[in-house]
């Protein structure tokens, strides 16, 4: 892949003038447009509650793309961030993929630009590159194996012990995996701005107030937060833990909008967002996820833009490390991928 192809934008621009009639029943209009356009609406756990409630599927990024690929929808409306919509396009090239707000990015993706990542790889030619799915299509196209927070440990344990590893772009997730597997890895220095905002001091204060409340944390959190967690896992893993555990109160150390699904599924339990430095959890809302609103979801459906377009050469190269990930994933994940590809 040459440098020129890496500069191709993976989206079409949003029209300059877009407005919403304030008298519209947005929920009704979104449902109408979804039917008329044969669209499927996906919402990540970190979206606002109203968007989660109107979506066809709510989940984490790869699982949502898998579910969308298995539908007969003509259009995928991905209420999440840009790299997630790109994955949906990579896996469903025949479907139109749109994103409510094109500025809905990711600090991890922003920290790892394709040309910088290319130089990183060239500086370590004997290393295999494992790259977290939170990256651009261009970076995926330059990597060997894509991983998620739920399958990374399983994949790392399959790599020969004498094979050096590069891990990008999340240094906290990489450090957690290195500790779990005993495998030293050369880490890219990226971080998630949401998970970096949790305060150990404030978490300990909250734990003192609720001594029986287990902490469930995402591995993108720094080690000083993970050290206090009874459960560390992906968003879907945290959700399952909170719903299956016998405790009545939980402290959740990830983006707090996931608590909406917990409260819906287990209204008899109490879920507390892990606090930031000010003792509150509001500062831990993802500012990128918050860019998507019901108004923008309506406009996205109405105008079918901003559209995510991944150039075919990049899509095919990005697909390879995704397929490699799926080959190395646990059997249940392989079965899900087979269904997705059919």
PyMOL commands that set and color helices and strands:
alter all, ss='L'
color gray80, all
select helices_A, chain A and resi 3-6+26-36+49-54+61-69+82-91+107-111+114-122+137-140+152-156+171-181+195-197+200-209+223-226+235-244+256-265+282-284+289-291+294-303+312-328+331-341
alter helices_A, ss='H'
color red, helices_A
select strands_A, chain A and resi 39-44+57-59+75-79+96-98+128-132+145-147+165-168+186-187+214-217+231-232+249-253+270-273
alter strands_A, ss='S'
color yellow, strands_A
deselect
rebuild
show_as cartoon
